[in-house]
Amino acid sequence: MNKPTILLIRWSWDSNQEKKSGRATVIVTYPDMYQRQKTFNFVIGEEVEIYGHYYLVSLDYRSNPKFV
């Protein structure tokens, strides 16, 4: 089964200045176009589980979180 597409719609950083952890809300879109929403905590450099699929959390070129 292919991984669903993740669209980051909202996030906030924890109170640290280093941008290492935070909270995010994403929209998950499956190949059949079914969508779900999920809010969760994340840590940069660690994997998060989103509805049975694992995504590595990293930073994009603007220092925003991304899920690969």
N, CA, C and O atoms as a Maestro MAE file, in Angstrom:
{
 s_m_m2io_version
 :::
 2.0.0
}

f_m_ct {
 s_m_title
 :::
 protein
 m_atom[272] {
  # First column is atom index #
  i_m_mmod_type
  r_m_x_coord
  r_m_y_coord
  r_m_z_coord
  i_m_residue_number
  s_m_chain_name
  s_m_pdb_residue_name
  s_m_pdb_atom_name
  i_m_atomic_number
  :::
  1 25 0.846 -1.193 0.000 1 A "MET " " N  " 7
  2 3 0.000 0.000 0.000 1 A "MET " " CA " 6
  3 2 0.885 1.248 0.000 1 A "MET " " C  " 6
  4 15 1.849 1.332 0.761 1 A "MET " " O  " 8
  5 25 0.555 2.201 -0.844 2 A "ASN " " N  " 7
  6 3 1.297 3.455 -0.915 2 A "ASN " " CA " 6
  7 2 1.035 4.305 0.316 2 A "ASN " " C  " 6
  8 15 -0.038 4.250 0.916 2 A "ASN " " O  " 8
  9 25 2.041 5.091 0.680 3 A "LYS " " N  " 7
  10 3 1.865 6.017 1.794 3 A "LYS " " CA " 6
  11 2 0.902 7.123 1.386 3 A "LYS " " C  " 6
  12 15 0.950 7.600 0.252 3 A "LYS " " O  " 8
  13 25 0.032 7.533 2.298 4 A "PRO " " N  " 7
  14 3 -0.833 8.677 2.019 4 A "PRO " " CA " 6
  15 2 -0.004 9.960 1.906 4 A "PRO " " C  " 6
  16 15 1.131 10.020 2.379 4 A "PRO " " O  " 8
  17 25 -0.577 10.968 1.285 5 A "THR " " N  " 7
  18 3 0.050 12.279 1.176 5 A "THR " " CA " 6
  19 2 -0.247 13.075 2.440 5 A "THR " " C  " 6
  20 15 -1.367 13.050 2.950 5 A "THR " " O  " 8
  21 25 0.758 13.777 2.938 6 A "ILE " " N  " 7
  22 3 0.615 14.569 4.159 6 A "ILE " " CA " 6
  23 2 0.678 16.053 3.802 6 A "ILE " " C  " 6
  24 15 1.612 16.495 3.134 6 A "ILE " " O  " 8
  25 25 -0.314 16.816 4.245 7 A "LEU " " N  " 7
  26 3 -0.325 18.265 4.066 7 A "LEU " " CA " 6
  27 2 -0.308 18.901 5.450 7 A "LEU " " C  " 6
  28 15 -1.255 18.744 6.222 7 A "LEU " " O  " 8
  29 25 0.750 19.607 5.759 8 A "LEU " " N  " 7
  30 3 0.888 20.289 7.042 8 A "LEU " " CA " 6
  31 2 0.041 21.554 7.005 8 A "LEU " " C  " 6
  32 15 0.291 22.443 6.191 8 A "LEU " " O  " 8
  33 25 -0.963 21.644 7.881 9 A "ILE " " N  " 7
  34 3 -1.844 22.813 7.839 9 A "ILE " " CA " 6
  35 2 -1.618 23.768 9.005 9 A "ILE " " C  " 6
  36 15 -1.957 24.948 8.921 9 A "ILE " " O  " 8
  37 25 -1.038 23.251 10.103 10 A "ARG " " N  " 7
  38 3 -0.818 24.122 11.259 10 A "ARG " " CA " 6
  39 2 0.265 23.493 12.125 10 A "ARG " " C  " 6
  40 15 0.300 22.273 12.282 10 A "ARG " " O  " 8
  41 25 1.141 24.304 12.684 11 A "TRP " " N  " 7
  42 3 2.120 23.791 13.629 11 A "TRP " " CA " 6
  43 2 2.544 24.904 14.560 11 A "TRP " " C  " 6
  44 15 2.378 26.087 14.259 11 A "TRP " " O  " 8
  45 25 3.096 24.509 15.696 12 A "SER " " N  " 7
  46 3 3.672 25.457 16.645 12 A "SER " " CA " 6
  47 2 4.879 24.795 17.285 12 A "SER " " C  " 6
  48 15 4.934 23.575 17.446 12 A "SER " " O  " 8
  49 25 5.838 25.623 17.641 13 A "TRP " " N  " 7
  50 3 7.036 25.116 18.300 13 A "TRP " " CA " 6
  51 2 6.817 25.115 19.795 13 A "TRP " " C  " 6
  52 15 6.088 25.954 20.324 13 A "TRP " " O  " 8
  53 25 7.457 24.161 20.489 14 A "ASP " " N  " 7
  54 3 7.453 24.199 21.944 14 A "ASP " " CA " 6
  55 2 8.206 25.448 22.381 14 A "ASP " " C  " 6
  56 15 8.773 26.154 21.547 14 A "ASP " " O  " 8
  57 25 8.216 25.720 23.653 15 A "SER " " N  " 7
  58 3 8.766 26.988 24.142 15 A "SER " " CA " 6
  59 2 10.287 27.100 24.045 15 A "SER " " C  " 6
  60 15 10.855 28.079 24.529 15 A "SER " " O  " 8
  61 25 10.958 26.126 23.434 16 A "ASN " " N  " 7
  62 3 12.414 26.248 23.292 16 A "ASN " " CA " 6
  63 2 12.767 27.092 22.069 16 A "ASN " " C  " 6
  64 15 11.959 27.234 21.151 16 A "ASN " " O  " 8
  65 25 13.954 27.638 22.063 17 A "GLN " " N  " 7
  66 3 14.404 28.486 20.958 17 A "GLN " " CA " 6
  67 2 15.066 27.691 19.843 17 A "GLN " " C  " 6
  68 15 15.366 28.250 18.787 17 A "GLN " " O  " 8
  69 25 15.300 26.405 20.052 18 A "GLU " " N  " 7
  70 3 16.079 25.608 19.108 18 A "GLU " " CA " 6
  71 2 15.250 24.939 18.016 18 A "GLU " " C  " 6
  72 15 15.815 24.298 17.130 18 A "GLU " " O  " 8
  73 25 13.956 25.070 18.055 19 A "LYS " " N  " 7
  74 3 13.067 24.460 17.060 19 A "LYS " " CA " 6
  75 2 13.337 22.964 16.915 19 A "LYS " " C  " 6
  76 15 13.624 22.474 15.823 19 A "LYS " " O  " 8
  77 25 13.239 22.248 18.038 20 A "LYS " " N  " 7
  78 3 13.478 20.807 18.017 20 A "LYS " " CA " 6
  79 2 12.208 19.994 18.214 20 A "LYS " " C  " 6
  80 15 12.179 18.808 17.884 20 A "LYS " " O  " 8
  81 25 11.156 20.611 18.749 21 A "SER " " N  " 7
  82 3 9.920 19.864 18.982 21 A "SER " " CA " 6
  83 2 8.734 20.812 18.915 21 A "SER " " C  " 6
  84 15 8.873 22.026 19.057 21 A "SER " " O  " 8
  85 25 7.561 20.221 18.694 22 A "GLY " " N  " 7
  86 3 6.362 21.036 18.599 22 A "GLY " " CA " 6
  87 2 5.115 20.189 18.436 22 A "GLY " " C  " 6
  88 15 5.104 18.997 18.741 22 A "GLY " " O  " 8
  89 25 4.070 20.831 17.951 23 A "ARG " " N  " 7
  90 3 2.776 20.184 17.753 23 A "ARG " " CA " 6
  91 2 2.302 20.546 16.347 23 A "ARG " " C  " 6
  92 15 2.431 21.693 15.918 23 A "ARG " " O  " 8
  93 25 1.757 19.567 15.637 24 A "ALA " " N  " 7
  94 3 1.335 19.795 14.251 24 A "ALA " " CA " 6
  95 2 -0.048 19.217 14.001 24 A "ALA " " C  " 6
  96 15 -0.462 18.250 14.641 24 A "ALA " " O  " 8
  97 25 -0.753 19.825 13.059 25 A "THR " " N  " 7
  98 3 -2.002 19.288 12.533 25 A "THR " " CA " 6
  99 2 -1.800 19.082 11.041 25 A "THR " " C  " 6
  100 15 -1.353 19.984 10.332 25 A "THR " " O  " 8
  101 25 -2.133 17.888 10.573 26 A "VAL " " N  " 7
  102 3 -1.960 17.554 9.159 26 A "VAL " " CA " 6
  103 2 -3.268 17.024 8.590 26 A "VAL " " C  " 6
  104 15 -4.123 16.527 9.322 26 A "VAL " " O  " 8
  105 25 -3.411 17.137 7.268 27 A "ILE " " N  " 7
  106 3 -4.477 16.461 6.535 27 A "ILE " " CA " 6
  107 2 -3.824 15.318 5.783 27 A "ILE " " C  " 6
  108 15 -2.853 15.516 5.052 27 A "ILE " " O  " 8
  109 25 -4.356 14.134 5.964 28 A "VAL " " N  " 7
  110 3 -3.835 12.923 5.332 28 A "VAL " " CA " 6
  111 2 -4.765 12.577 4.175 28 A "VAL " " C  " 6
  112 15 -5.967 12.405 4.380 28 A "VAL " " O  " 8
  113 25 -4.221 12.474 2.956 29 A "THR " " N  " 7
  114 3 -5.013 12.129 1.777 29 A "THR " " CA " 6
  115 2 -4.532 10.793 1.233 29 A "THR " " C  " 6
  116 15 -3.355 10.629 0.912 29 A "THR " " O  " 8
  117 25 -5.452 9.843 1.134 30 A "TYR " " N  " 7
  118 3 -5.144 8.502 0.641 30 A "TYR " " CA " 6
  119 2 -5.278 8.461 -0.883 30 A "TYR " " C  " 6
  120 15 -5.894 9.350 -1.471 30 A "TYR " " O  " 8
  121 25 -4.703 7.429 -1.532 31 A "PRO " " N  " 7
  122 3 -4.786 7.327 -2.995 31 A "PRO " " CA " 6
  123 2 -6.217 7.375 -3.545 31 A "PRO " " C  " 6
  124 15 -6.428 7.839 -4.665 31 A "PRO " " O  " 8
  125 25 -7.208 6.896 -2.763 32 A "ASP " " N  " 7
  126 3 -8.600 6.940 -3.226 32 A "ASP " " CA " 6
  127 2 -9.283 8.277 -2.901 32 A "ASP " " C  " 6
  128 15 -10.501 8.406 -3.026 32 A "ASP " " O  " 8
  129 25 -8.475 9.279 -2.478 33 A "MET " " N  " 7
  130 3 -8.903 10.648 -2.171 33 A "MET " " CA " 6
  131 2 -9.636 10.779 -0.832 33 A "MET " " C  " 6
  132 15 -10.141 11.859 -0.523 33 A "MET " " O  " 8
  133 25 -9.708 9.725 -0.040 34 A "TYR " " N  " 7
  134 3 -10.261 9.807 1.310 34 A "TYR " " CA " 6
  135 2 -9.322 10.654 2.159 34 A "TYR " " C  " 6
  136 15 -8.104 10.506 2.059 34 A "TYR " " O  " 8
  137 25 -9.869 11.549 3.002 35 A "GLN " " N  " 7
  138 3 -9.042 12.428 3.822 35 A "GLN " " CA " 6
  139 2 -9.365 12.281 5.299 35 A "GLN " " C  " 6
  140 15 -10.508 12.037 5.686 35 A "GLN " " O  " 8
  141 25 -8.330 12.436 6.112 36 A "ARG " " N  " 7
  142 3 -8.462 12.448 7.562 36 A "ARG " " CA " 6
  143 2 -7.565 13.559 8.095 36 A "ARG " " C  " 6
  144 15 -6.630 14.000 7.427 36 A "ARG " " O  " 8
  145 25 -7.868 13.998 9.304 37 A "GLN " " N  " 7
  146 3 -7.053 15.029 9.950 37 A "GLN " " CA " 6
  147 2 -6.493 14.461 11.242 37 A "GLN " " C  " 6
  148 15 -7.162 13.683 11.922 37 A "GLN " " O  " 8
  149 25 -5.268 14.846 11.585 38 A "LYS " " N  " 7
  150 3 -4.657 14.371 12.828 38 A "LYS " " CA " 6
  151 2 -3.778 15.464 13.418 38 A "LYS " " C  " 6
  152 15 -3.072 16.167 12.695 38 A "LYS " " O  " 8
  153 25 -3.828 15.601 14.749 39 A "THR " " N  " 7
  154 3 -2.970 16.514 15.494 39 A "THR " " CA " 6
  155 2 -2.096 15.681 16.418 39 A "THR " " C  " 6
  156 15 -2.581 14.747 17.056 39 A "THR " " O  " 8
  157 25 -0.807 16.013 16.496 40 A "PHE " " N  " 7
  158 3 0.130 15.204 17.276 40 A "PHE " " CA " 6
  159 2 1.365 16.031 17.628 40 A "PHE " " C  " 6
  160 15 1.608 17.087 17.045 40 A "PHE " " O  " 8
  161 25 2.136 15.533 18.589 41 A "ASN " " N  " 7
  162 3 3.421 16.127 18.957 41 A "ASN " " CA " 6
  163 2 4.506 15.515 18.088 41 A "ASN " " C  " 6
  164 15 4.389 14.365 17.662 41 A "ASN " " O  " 8
  165 25 5.560 16.276 17.822 42 A "PHE " " N  " 7
  166 3 6.666 15.762 17.016 42 A "PHE " " CA " 6
  167 2 7.994 16.257 17.565 42 A "PHE " " C  " 6
  168 15 8.057 17.255 18.283 42 A "PHE " " O  " 8
  169 25 9.060 15.534 17.211 43 A "VAL " " N  " 7
  170 3 10.436 15.909 17.537 43 A "VAL " " CA " 6
  171 2 11.234 15.812 16.242 43 A "VAL " " C  " 6
  172 15 11.168 14.793 15.555 43 A "VAL " " O  " 8
  173 25 11.987 16.854 15.899 44 A "ILE " " N  " 7
  174 3 12.801 16.855 14.684 44 A "ILE " " CA " 6
  175 2 13.815 15.714 14.760 44 A "ILE " " C  " 6
  176 15 14.474 15.527 15.782 44 A "ILE " " O  " 8
  177 25 13.932 14.955 13.667 45 A "GLY " " N  " 7
  178 3 14.879 13.848 13.599 45 A "GLY " " CA " 6
  179 2 14.310 12.517 14.041 45 A "GLY " " C  " 6
  180 15 14.991 11.497 13.938 45 A "GLY " " O  " 8
  181 25 13.078 12.498 14.531 46 A "GLU " " N  " 7
  182 3 12.431 11.255 14.948 46 A "GLU " " CA " 6
  183 2 11.255 10.954 14.024 46 A "GLU " " C  " 6
  184 15 10.764 11.831 13.313 46 A "GLU " " O  " 8
  185 25 10.815 9.701 14.048 47 A "GLU " " N  " 7
  186 3 9.665 9.300 13.235 47 A "GLU " " CA " 6
  187 2 8.374 9.490 14.014 47 A "GLU " " C  " 6
  188 15 8.338 9.327 15.234 47 A "GLU " " O  " 8
  189 25 7.314 9.836 13.292 48 A "VAL " " N  " 7
  190 3 5.975 9.889 13.868 48 A "VAL " " CA " 6
  191 2 5.109 8.874 13.137 48 A "VAL " " C  " 6
  192 15 5.306 8.614 11.950 48 A "VAL " " O  " 8
  193 25 4.159 8.311 13.849 49 A "GLU " " N  " 7
  194 3 3.222 7.347 13.263 49 A "GLU " " CA " 6
  195 2 1.924 8.097 12.989 49 A "GLU " " C  " 6
  196 15 1.333 8.687 13.894 49 A "GLU " " O  " 8
  197 25 1.491 8.067 11.743 50 A "ILE " " N  " 7
  198 3 0.244 8.717 11.347 50 A "ILE " " CA " 6
  199 2 -0.619 7.670 10.670 50 A "ILE " " C  " 6
  200 15 -0.368 7.283 9.528 50 A "ILE " " O  " 8
  201 25 -1.630 7.219 11.378 51 A "TYR " " N  " 7
  202 3 -2.570 6.217 10.865 51 A "TYR " " CA " 6
  203 2 -1.872 5.006 10.247 51 A "TYR " " C  " 6
  204 15 -2.196 4.590 9.135 51 A "TYR " " O  " 8
  205 25 -0.908 4.447 10.986 52 A "GLY " " N  " 7
  206 3 -0.257 3.212 10.557 52 A "GLY " " CA " 6
  207 2 0.919 3.376 9.615 52 A "GLY " " C  " 6
  208 15 1.517 2.382 9.205 52 A "GLY " " O  " 8
  209 25 1.265 4.595 9.264 53 A "HIS " " N  " 7
  210 3 2.418 4.867 8.403 53 A "HIS " " CA " 6
  211 2 3.405 5.734 9.179 53 A "HIS " " C  " 6
  212 15 3.007 6.579 9.981 53 A "HIS " " O  " 8
  213 25 4.687 5.517 8.934 54 A "TYR " " N  " 7
  214 3 5.729 6.240 9.657 54 A "TYR " " CA " 6
  215 2 6.390 7.274 8.756 54 A "TYR " " C  " 6
  216 15 6.705 7.003 7.597 54 A "TYR " " O  " 8
  217 25 6.595 8.470 9.314 55 A "TYR " " N  " 7
  218 3 7.195 9.586 8.585 55 A "TYR " " CA " 6
  219 2 8.320 10.175 9.429 55 A "TYR " " C  " 6
  220 15 8.162 10.382 10.632 55 A "TYR " " O  " 8
  221 25 9.452 10.442 8.791 56 A "LEU " " N  " 7
  222 3 10.569 11.093 9.462 56 A "LEU " " CA " 6
  223 2 10.321 12.597 9.469 56 A "LEU " " C  " 6
  224 15 9.972 13.182 8.444 56 A "LEU " " O  " 8
  225 25 10.503 13.212 10.625 57 A "VAL " " N  " 7
  226 3 10.303 14.652 10.764 57 A "VAL " " CA " 6
  227 2 11.643 15.351 10.544 57 A "VAL " " C  " 6
  228 15 12.636 15.032 11.199 57 A "VAL " " O  " 8
  229 25 11.660 16.301 9.621 58 A "SER " " N  " 7
  230 3 12.867 17.087 9.361 58 A "SER " " CA " 6
  231 2 12.446 18.534 9.128 58 A "SER " " C  " 6
  232 15 11.275 18.882 9.278 58 A "SER " " O  " 8
  233 25 13.405 19.367 8.763 59 A "LEU " " N  " 7
  234 3 13.113 20.774 8.486 59 A "LEU " " CA " 6
  235 2 13.265 21.048 7.000 59 A "LEU " " C  " 6
  236 15 14.163 20.511 6.352 59 A "LEU " " O  " 8
  237 25 12.386 21.886 6.459 60 A "ASP " " N  " 7
  238 3 12.547 22.290 5.063 60 A "ASP " " CA " 6
  239 2 13.520 23.474 4.990 60 A "ASP " " C  " 6
  240 15 14.105 23.857 6.003 60 A "ASP " " O  " 8
  241 25 13.690 24.043 3.819 61 A "TYR " " N  " 7
  242 3 14.669 25.111 3.629 61 A "TYR " " CA " 6
  243 2 14.329 26.397 4.379 61 A "TYR " " C  " 6
  244 15 15.180 27.276 4.514 61 A "TYR " " O  " 8
  245 25 13.089 26.514 4.868 62 A "ARG " " N  " 7
  246 3 12.676 27.692 5.636 62 A "ARG " " CA " 6
  247 2 12.590 27.393 7.128 62 A "ARG " " C  " 6
  248 15 12.033 28.180 7.894 62 A "ARG " " O  " 8
  249 25 13.143 26.254 7.536 63 A "SER " " N  " 7
  250 3 13.135 25.811 8.940 63 A "SER " " CA " 6
  251 2 11.735 25.518 9.454 63 A "SER " " C  " 6
  252 15 11.456 25.695 10.640 63 A "SER " " O  " 8
  253 25 10.856 25.071 8.565 64 A "ASN " " N  " 7
  254 3 9.534 24.595 8.944 64 A "ASN " " CA " 6
  255 2 9.564 23.072 8.968 64 A "ASN " " C  " 6
  256 15 10.328 22.465 8.219 64 A "ASN " " O  " 8
  257 25 8.748 22.441 9.812 65 A "PRO " " N  " 7
  258 3 8.761 20.976 9.843 65 A "PRO " " CA " 6
  259 2 8.200 20.381 8.554 65 A "PRO " " C  " 6
  260 15 7.303 20.947 7.929 65 A "PRO " " O  " 8
  261 25 8.747 19.227 8.170 66 A "LYS " " N  " 7
  262 3 8.193 18.476 7.040 66 A "LYS " " CA " 6
  263 2 8.239 17.002 7.399 66 A "LYS " " C  " 6
  264 15 9.049 16.577 8.224 66 A "LYS " " O  " 8
  265 25 7.364 16.225 6.774 67 A "PHE " " N  " 7
  266 3 7.192 14.809 7.089 67 A "PHE " " CA " 6
  267 2 7.447 13.999 5.833 67 A "PHE " " C  " 6
  268 15 6.691 14.087 4.866 67 A "PHE " " O  " 8
  269 25 8.519 13.207 5.849 68 A "VAL " " N  " 7
  270 3 8.940 12.446 4.670 68 A "VAL " " CA " 6
  271 2 8.796 10.965 4.950 68 A "VAL " " C  " 6
  272 15 9.098 10.141 4.087 68 A "VAL " " O  " 8
  :::
 }
 m_bond[271] {
  # First column is bond index #
  i_m_from
  i_m_to
  i_m_order
  :::
  1 1 2 1
  2 2 3 1
  3 3 4 2
  4 3 5 1
  5 5 6 1
  6 6 7 1
  7 7 8 2
  8 7 9 1
  9 9 10 1
  10 10 11 1
  11 11 12 2
  12 11 13 1
  13 13 14 1
  14 14 15 1
  15 15 16 2
  16 15 17 1
  17 17 18 1
  18 18 19 1
  19 19 20 2
  20 19 21 1
  21 21 22 1
  22 22 23 1
  23 23 24 2
  24 23 25 1
  25 25 26 1
  26 26 27 1
  27 27 28 2
  28 27 29 1
  29 29 30 1
  30 30 31 1
  31 31 32 2
  32 31 33 1
  33 33 34 1
  34 34 35 1
  35 35 36 2
  36 35 37 1
  37 37 38 1
  38 38 39 1
  39 39 40 2
  40 39 41 1
  41 41 42 1
  42 42 43 1
  43 43 44 2
  44 43 45 1
  45 45 46 1
  46 46 47 1
  47 47 48 2
  48 47 49 1
  49 49 50 1
  50 50 51 1
  51 51 52 2
  52 51 53 1
  53 53 54 1
  54 54 55 1
  55 55 56 2
  56 55 57 1
  57 57 58 1
  58 58 59 1
  59 59 60 2
  60 59 61 1
  61 61 62 1
  62 62 63 1
  63 63 64 2
  64 63 65 1
  65 65 66 1
  66 66 67 1
  67 67 68 2
  68 67 69 1
  69 69 70 1
  70 70 71 1
  71 71 72 2
  72 71 73 1
  73 73 74 1
  74 74 75 1
  75 75 76 2
  76 75 77 1
  77 77 78 1
  78 78 79 1
  79 79 80 2
  80 79 81 1
  81 81 82 1
  82 82 83 1
  83 83 84 2
  84 83 85 1
  85 85 86 1
  86 86 87 1
  87 87 88 2
  88 87 89 1
  89 89 90 1
  90 90 91 1
  91 91 92 2
  92 91 93 1
  93 93 94 1
  94 94 95 1
  95 95 96 2
  96 95 97 1
  97 97 98 1
  98 98 99 1
  99 99 100 2
  100 99 101 1
  101 101 102 1
  102 102 103 1
  103 103 104 2
  104 103 105 1
  105 105 106 1
  106 106 107 1
  107 107 108 2
  108 107 109 1
  109 109 110 1
  110 110 111 1
  111 111 112 2
  112 111 113 1
  113 113 114 1
  114 114 115 1
  115 115 116 2
  116 115 117 1
  117 117 118 1
  118 118 119 1
  119 119 120 2
  120 119 121 1
  121 121 122 1
  122 122 123 1
  123 123 124 2
  124 123 125 1
  125 125 126 1
  126 126 127 1
  127 127 128 2
  128 127 129 1
  129 129 130 1
  130 130 131 1
  131 131 132 2
  132 131 133 1
  133 133 134 1
  134 134 135 1
  135 135 136 2
  136 135 137 1
  137 137 138 1
  138 138 139 1
  139 139 140 2
  140 139 141 1
  141 141 142 1
  142 142 143 1
  143 143 144 2
  144 143 145 1
  145 145 146 1
  146 146 147 1
  147 147 148 2
  148 147 149 1
  149 149 150 1
  150 150 151 1
  151 151 152 2
  152 151 153 1
  153 153 154 1
  154 154 155 1
  155 155 156 2
  156 155 157 1
  157 157 158 1
  158 158 159 1
  159 159 160 2
  160 159 161 1
  161 161 162 1
  162 162 163 1
  163 163 164 2
  164 163 165 1
  165 165 166 1
  166 166 167 1
  167 167 168 2
  168 167 169 1
  169 169 170 1
  170 170 171 1
  171 171 172 2
  172 171 173 1
  173 173 174 1
  174 174 175 1
  175 175 176 2
  176 175 177 1
  177 177 178 1
  178 178 179 1
  179 179 180 2
  180 179 181 1
  181 181 182 1
  182 182 183 1
  183 183 184 2
  184 183 185 1
  185 185 186 1
  186 186 187 1
  187 187 188 2
  188 187 189 1
  189 189 190 1
  190 190 191 1
  191 191 192 2
  192 191 193 1
  193 193 194 1
  194 194 195 1
  195 195 196 2
  196 195 197 1
  197 197 198 1
  198 198 199 1
  199 199 200 2
  200 199 201 1
  201 201 202 1
  202 202 203 1
  203 203 204 2
  204 203 205 1
  205 205 206 1
  206 206 207 1
  207 207 208 2
  208 207 209 1
  209 209 210 1
  210 210 211 1
  211 211 212 2
  212 211 213 1
  213 213 214 1
  214 214 215 1
  215 215 216 2
  216 215 217 1
  217 217 218 1
  218 218 219 1
  219 219 220 2
  220 219 221 1
  221 221 222 1
  222 222 223 1
  223 223 224 2
  224 223 225 1
  225 225 226 1
  226 226 227 1
  227 227 228 2
  228 227 229 1
  229 229 230 1
  230 230 231 1
  231 231 232 2
  232 231 233 1
  233 233 234 1
  234 234 235 1
  235 235 236 2
  236 235 237 1
  237 237 238 1
  238 238 239 1
  239 239 240 2
  240 239 241 1
  241 241 242 1
  242 242 243 1
  243 243 244 2
  244 243 245 1
  245 245 246 1
  246 246 247 1
  247 247 248 2
  248 247 249 1
  249 249 250 1
  250 250 251 1
  251 251 252 2
  252 251 253 1
  253 253 254 1
  254 254 255 1
  255 255 256 2
  256 255 257 1
  257 257 258 1
  258 258 259 1
  259 259 260 2
  260 259 261 1
  261 261 262 1
  262 262 263 1
  263 263 264 2
  264 263 265 1
  265 265 266 1
  266 266 267 1
  267 267 268 2
  268 267 269 1
  269 269 270 1
  270 270 271 1
  271 271 272 2
  :::
 }
}
